[in-house]
């Protein structure tokens, strides 16, 4: 038997899978059928190549191949696009709804319910460019089977629709949450602060993108804010797609800032900050910090050039006024200590 190659499209990557003579032709045919929704031109120049010559268990091979292709696609996009652990559907006009959630949250089941009436984008990973272009990953659906490897089902076999003949553009990011007690789906429009933790937790290689949390905030503002849908069954979401596309309230204005922070290796690094005046969101690497109370005013004072306690106190009082009770210097000194303990590069207060 001679070797054969299957060329797949995954996000913006072209991944070639080379099957050596140790792979039975029948298994190659199973792979081709499962990946029929993501086939690239056979003469396409691959960005990545996977080589296999043994497959003792066909089902486990198919499951492992799905993970391997996904990793190659993510690595190819590393630092180039926002990569979300998400499923997605495309409307006829190319608008894409992206449903974000961790493994086990029901993304594949949601894909099967929604993509019978809308274009199937992915059940696993979606790439988003800074101009809101969406890069699909039409991999097989990975369906859980108790005690067995996940079954790899092609989009066609699952009855899912092809992509529309339009450019794919991000229209909504929806955090998903199952709640079996609900009689009908509940849709919430979230302040960025209330959804950013879940969003960052499901983003790959976020720290390697310019801007990180400020880029996320701008993206969410451009699509009408973050949404969350809570539902009992995936089929319940089918009837609320139009509602999910409606933008939320006008986004609250914010300021982008950069602060110094001590990273996990003990070196000084920069973290970007979304400053909403009364609350700040700071991200360094994958460490997300949300600051409330007088902490934003204190950090704002430091980032604006206050380098000792007296200067910080003066700046904070100018921003928010004196405290209703207690000593301002003592309270601000405590906040500076807390910020320093959290890794922010701020002056360690001396006895005042």
C-alpha angles and dihedrals in degrees: 000000000000126000121263136198133220117195118208136190113223118170101311094329126101107213119193118204112201117200116202125209090273091070112085115236089235090061091048087054091051090052092048092051094047092049096042091117092059104040116139127200110291091233095050114127107245123232091198133021129205118193125200131177102162135048112168092175118034097201093048090046092054092049093047092047091056090055093045095052090047092053092049091050093049092048090051091054094042109136092000106080140014105264117203129188091231149121121233147191131200126219120222090264092054098258110145128211111203118201112202126201143127125267112292094027093110105260095143092049090048090050091054092050098045103034094062086076100027136040115284110238102167144314094212121024136015129188122212126191124211090256088058093254110152122217112208128217107197096187123157114282109258104220120192117239115185111248093000138084114276112273114242109219123182117236089243093052089050090053094246123154128248121247117276120255092254137090109274113241128180112250103163143010110207125188109214128216128175118220114171092193094068122103092197136012118275117213121200130185107218132209107239090247091058095051105032096087092057092043095050090047090060098044122100122218091353093153090063094061120089113255096009106188095019089051089051092050092050091048092050091048090053093055096046098266135292121309132202125200121195115194143159100220131019090235088063090066093059092080096049101054092107091050091051089057093057112103120241129231119315106286116256113250119251141176127234115230137174122217134178118249138175109247128214090273094054094253125127113256137167124255123193119226135206104212117201093171096243095042135027131202114205125183127189116171103320094327111111120193126187114198124199139163112037092331093095091053091048094049090044089055091052094046089050091056109274106144106173135044096258092054092046092050091049092050095046093050090049089053103043106006129244119314116268089238139000131037115311094208092052093048093047091046089057091050091049090053091049091049092049091049088052090056103262115139100238132139113278102233119239123215106292 
